[in-house]
């Protein structure tokens, strides 16, 4: 009998919990990327995002991390088996916060052309906005123009995944509006009808919309060290956030939504 050829087996991707703890460890050694990496409970705000990606995208999909910043989402994509391209206005790929978080990192954009992205038509299976779309007017663009550009880059049937899109009726946004400094709240906030209008204008089909995040998370970085990293604290906070978020959904901090470029 001929000898069987053994096919190479890809190593299993790390669990979300392993990725979370790695991000927290890196955040402690280099805190410049943001307070969300200051505790296990705060970094778990991305658990919903990870589930959304795994639900809608097959491993190996080409994903553009639009506005990659410090690269934490590209880090997840790469380690979860996706092919990640990070894009940003600034070159942060060599920041040293994470080791090789991207398959590819592209720098581009200018005040004269804040919307166009340097990628071919139909280049990606998905484009992800993690706290980006709500800021495009601050750099001279518009949400509708950016979504039309994203549609251009999506393959037919490709997905736009939007996460951390601020809710106009959020109680957290309302209170932080009284705190000096633009870093504590968003200048532009939205309701569901805005999402429906913007996706329709850009030729995308809206598949799902949800609100989430009723409890603040970034403040948990102020807890004493052992509590910041305790799993039971993260579990307790996550459960309370989920339960209260259902009861008080209109007041949640964020929207997440998924839209698709039509096949036709």
C-alpha positions as CSV (number, residue, x, y, z in Angstrom):
1,X,0.0,0.0,0.0
2,X,1.3,3.5,-0.8
3,X,2.3,5.5,2.2
4,X,-0.2,8.1,3.3
5,X,0.7,11.7,2.9
6,X,0.1,13.6,6.1
7,X,-1.3,17.0,5.5
8,X,0.2,19.9,7.6
9,X,-2.0,20.9,10.5
10,X,-2.3,24.5,11.4
11,X,-1.7,25.3,15.1
12,X,-4.9,26.1,16.9
13,X,-5.6,29.8,17.4
14,X,-5.4,31.1,21.0
15,X,-8.6,31.6,22.9
16,X,-10.0,35.1,23.3
17,X,-9.0,34.9,27.0
18,X,-5.4,34.3,26.1
19,X,-5.5,37.2,23.7
20,X,-7.1,39.5,26.3
21,X,-4.4,38.6,28.9
22,X,-1.7,39.2,26.4
23,X,-3.1,42.7,25.5
24,X,-3.3,43.6,29.2
25,X,0.3,42.5,29.8
26,X,1.4,44.5,26.8
27,X,-0.7,47.5,27.9
28,X,1.0,47.5,31.4
29,X,4.4,47.6,29.8
30,X,3.4,50.3,27.4
31,X,0.3,52.3,28.4
32,X,0.3,54.7,25.5
33,X,-2.4,52.8,23.5
34,X,-5.3,53.6,25.9
35,X,-6.9,52.9,29.2
36,X,-9.0,50.0,27.8
37,X,-5.9,47.8,28.2
38,X,-5.4,48.6,31.9
39,X,-7.5,45.7,33.3
40,X,-8.9,42.4,32.3
41,X,-12.5,43.6,32.7
42,X,-11.9,46.7,30.5
43,X,-10.2,44.8,27.7
44,X,-13.1,42.3,27.6
45,X,-15.2,45.1,26.1
46,X,-13.9,43.6,22.8
47,X,-15.4,40.1,23.5
48,X,-18.5,41.1,21.6
49,X,-16.4,42.3,18.6
50,X,-14.4,39.0,18.5
51,X,-17.6,37.0,18.5
52,X,-19.0,39.1,15.8
53,X,-16.0,38.5,13.6
54,X,-16.0,34.7,14.2
55,X,-19.7,34.6,13.5
56,X,-19.6,36.3,10.2
57,X,-16.1,35.6,8.8
58,X,-14.4,32.3,7.9
59,X,-10.7,31.9,9.0
60,X,-8.4,33.1,6.2
61,X,-10.6,36.0,5.2
62,X,-8.9,39.2,4.0
63,X,-9.8,41.9,6.6
64,X,-8.9,45.6,6.5
65,X,-8.4,47.0,10.0
66,X,-9.4,50.6,9.0
67,X,-7.8,53.1,11.4
68,X,-5.7,50.5,13.2
69,X,-4.1,52.8,15.8
70,X,-1.9,50.7,18.1
71,X,-2.9,47.5,16.3
72,X,-4.8,45.6,19.0
73,X,-7.6,44.5,16.6
74,X,-5.1,43.4,13.9
75,X,-3.3,41.5,16.6
76,X,-6.6,39.6,17.3
77,X,-7.2,39.0,13.6
78,X,-3.8,37.6,12.9
79,X,-3.8,35.3,15.9
80,X,-7.4,34.2,15.2
81,X,-6.5,33.0,11.7
82,X,-7.5,36.0,9.5
83,X,-5.3,37.8,7.0
84,X,-5.1,41.3,8.4
85,X,-4.1,44.5,6.7
86,X,-3.8,47.5,9.1
87,X,-4.3,51.0,7.7
88,X,-3.7,54.3,9.5
89,X,-2.6,57.9,8.9
90,X,0.5,57.3,10.9
91,X,3.1,54.5,10.8
92,X,2.5,52.7,14.1
93,X,3.6,49.3,12.9
94,X,7.0,49.7,14.5
95,X,5.7,51.1,17.8
96,X,6.8,48.0,19.7
97,X,3.6,47.6,21.5
98,X,2.7,44.3,19.9
99,X,5.0,42.0,18.0
100,X,4.2,41.9,14.2
101,X,0.4,42.5,14.6
102,X,-0.2,42.8,10.9
103,X,0.3,40.8,7.8
104,X,0.6,44.1,6.1
105,X,0.6,47.7,7.4
106,X,-0.2,50.6,5.1
107,X,0.1,54.3,5.8
108,X,-1.8,56.9,3.8
109,X,-4.3,59.7,3.7
110,X,-3.9,63.4,3.7
111,X,-5.9,66.6,4.6
112,X,-6.4,67.1,0.9
113,X,-7.9,63.7,0.4
114,X,-9.2,62.4,3.8
115,X,-11.5,59.7,2.3
116,X,-9.7,57.8,-0.4
117,X,-7.9,54.6,0.7
118,X,-4.9,53.2,-1.2
119,X,-6.5,49.8,-2.1
120,X,-7.9,48.2,-5.2
121,X,-11.6,47.7,-5.9
122,X,-13.0,44.5,-4.3
123,X,-9.8,43.9,-2.3
124,X,-11.2,42.7,0.9
125,X,-13.7,40.2,2.3
126,X,-14.4,42.5,5.2
127,X,-13.5,46.0,6.5
128,X,-13.7,46.7,10.2
129,X,-14.2,50.1,11.9
130,X,-13.4,49.9,15.7
131,X,-14.0,53.4,16.9
132,X,-13.2,55.0,13.6
133,X,-16.3,55.9,11.5
134,X,-17.5,58.5,14.1
135,X,-14.3,60.5,13.8
136,X,-14.1,61.0,10.0
137,X,-15.7,64.4,10.1
138,X,-12.9,65.5,12.4
139,X,-10.4,65.0,9.5
140,X,-12.5,66.6,6.8
141,X,-14.5,63.6,5.5
142,X,-18.1,62.4,6.0
143,X,-19.5,59.1,7.2
144,X,-21.4,58.6,3.9
145,X,-18.2,59.2,1.8
146,X,-16.2,56.8,3.9
147,X,-18.8,54.1,3.7
148,X,-19.0,54.5,-0.1
149,X,-15.2,54.1,-0.2
150,X,-15.4,51.0,2.0
151,X,-18.1,49.6,-0.3
152,X,-15.7,50.1,-3.3
153,X,-13.1,48.0,-1.5
154,X,-15.4,45.2,-0.5
155,X,-15.8,42.1,-2.7
156,X,-19.5,41.3,-3.7
157,X,-21.0,39.9,-0.5
158,X,-18.2,41.4,1.6
159,X,-19.0,42.8,5.1
160,X,-18.5,46.0,6.9
161,X,-18.2,45.5,10.7
162,X,-18.6,48.6,12.8
163,X,-17.9,48.5,16.5
164,X,-17.9,51.1,19.3
165,X,-20.2,53.4,17.3
166,X,-21.4,55.9,19.9
167,X,-25.1,56.1,20.9
168,X,-26.6,59.6,21.1
169,X,-28.6,58.6,24.1
170,X,-25.8,57.1,26.1
171,X,-25.8,58.1,29.8
172,X,-22.0,57.8,29.9
173,X,-21.7,60.2,26.9
174,X,-24.1,62.6,28.6
175,X,-22.1,62.8,31.8
176,X,-18.7,62.9,30.2
177,X,-19.9,65.8,28.1
178,X,-19.4,67.9,31.2
179,X,-15.7,66.8,31.6
180,X,-13.2,69.1,30.0
181,X,-11.2,67.6,27.1
182,X,-12.3,66.0,23.9
183,X,-10.9,62.6,24.9
184,X,-13.7,61.9,27.3
185,X,-16.7,62.0,24.9
186,X,-17.5,61.9,21.2
187,X,-18.3,65.0,19.1
188,X,-20.7,63.0,16.9
189,X,-23.2,60.4,18.1
190,X,-25.9,58.4,16.5
191,X,-29.2,56.6,16.7
192,X,-30.4,53.6,14.7
193,X,-32.1,55.6,12.0
194,X,-28.7,57.3,11.3
195,X,-27.1,53.9,10.8
196,X,-30.0,52.8,8.5
197,X,-29.7,56.1,6.5
198,X,-25.9,56.0,6.1
199,X,-25.7,52.4,5.0
200,X,-28.6,52.9,2.5
201,X,-26.9,56.0,1.0
202,X,-23.7,54.1,0.5
203,X,-25.3,51.1,-1.2
204,X,-24.8,48.7,1.7
205,X,-27.4,46.2,3.1
206,X,-27.8,46.5,6.8
207,X,-27.8,43.0,8.4
208,X,-27.9,43.6,12.1
209,X,-27.7,46.3,14.7
210,X,-27.3,46.1,18.5
211,X,-26.6,48.4,21.4
212,X,-24.2,47.4,24.2
213,X,-22.2,48.7,27.1
214,X,-24.2,50.2,29.9
215,X,-21.4,50.1,32.5
216,X,-18.1,52.0,32.2
217,X,-15.1,49.8,31.8
218,X,-12.0,51.9,31.4
219,X,-12.2,53.2,35.0
220,X,-11.4,49.7,36.2
221,X,-7.8,50.3,35.5
222,X,-7.7,52.2,38.8
223,X,-8.4,49.0,40.8
224,X,-5.5,47.6,42.8
225,X,-3.2,45.3,40.9
226,X,-4.7,41.9,41.9
227,X,-8.2,43.0,41.3
228,X,-7.4,44.5,37.9
229,X,-6.3,41.1,36.7
230,X,-8.8,38.9,38.6
231,X,-11.0,36.8,36.4
232,X,-13.8,36.8,38.9
233,X,-13.9,40.7,38.8
234,X,-14.1,40.6,35.0
235,X,-16.8,37.9,35.1
236,X,-18.8,39.8,37.6
237,X,-18.6,43.1,35.8
238,X,-19.3,41.5,32.4
239,X,-22.4,39.8,33.8
240,X,-23.7,43.0,35.4
241,X,-23.1,44.9,32.2
242,X,-25.0,42.3,30.1
243,X,-28.0,42.2,32.5
244,X,-28.3,45.9,32.9
245,X,-27.6,46.5,29.2
246,X,-30.8,44.5,28.4
247,X,-32.9,46.4,30.9
248,X,-31.5,49.8,29.9
249,X,-30.7,49.2,26.3
250,X,-31.6,52.7,25.0
251,X,-29.0,54.2,27.4
252,X,-26.1,51.9,26.3
253,X,-22.9,53.6,25.2
254,X,-22.4,52.0,21.8
255,X,-23.8,50.5,18.7
256,X,-22.4,47.6,16.7
257,X,-23.7,46.8,13.3
258,X,-22.9,44.7,10.3
259,X,-23.6,45.7,6.7
260,X,-23.0,43.9,3.4
261,X,-22.1,44.9,-0.1
262,X,-24.8,43.3,-2.3
263,X,-23.8,40.4,-4.5
264,X,-25.3,42.0,-7.5
